[in-house]
């Protein structure tokens, strides 16, 4: 509904997608919906984005993701 803001694809084909960016003063299609992170396995025949659950204690009401990056150790 709110579109993706950024994507980072790991070498193994897993893609992390940030969604729900809101800017002050710009109309939002879902103003009361918090930001989200999705995971997509690009190795699947029909990949679909699955919303990741965010740990308790994290302030979801203020989650406004702008970009995403990963670190592989």
N, C-alpha and C positions, 0 to 999 in steps of 0.2 A: 504493500500500500504506500509506503513512504519512499520506496526506491533504495538502491544501494548507493553508498557514498564512495567506498573503496573496496579493493579486493587484493589479497596477497595469496599467491599460489606456491605451495611447498614443492620441492623436487619430487615427492612421492605422489603428487596429483591431488592432494587435499587443498581446497580453497577456503579461505576465511573471508567473510564478507561483512563489512560494517554497514549498518542501515539506520535511518532515523535522524539524520542531521537536521537540526533546526537553527535558523538564524533569526535573531531579534528583528522584528519589523517586516519579515517576509512570511507570506501566508504558508501555512503548513497544512497538508492534507489530513494529518492525524495529530493535531496539537497536543492531545492528552496521552498519546502513546509514547512510552519510553523507547530509547534506542535499542538496537538489537545486534547480535552477532550471529551469523549463520555459517554453517559448515557444508561444503559440497565436495563430494568425492568424484573428481573428473574421470576416474578410471571406470566408473559404472557405465553401462550401456545407456541408461536414461538418468543422468545425474539430476538430483533435486536438492534444493537448499533446505537444510534442516536447522531450525532455531536452536542455538545452544542455551542451556540453562545457566544462569549466572548465580554464583554462590550467594547464600544468605548473608546479610550484613552489608551488602553492596547497595548503594543508594540508586536504585533503578530509576526513580522519579527524575533524577538529575543526569542520567546517562544520556549523553548527546555525542555519539562517536563521530569524530572527524578524522578519517584515515585509519589505517591498520597496518601493522608490520609484524613480522615474526622473526624470532631468533632461533636458529638451529645450532645446537651444540654437538 
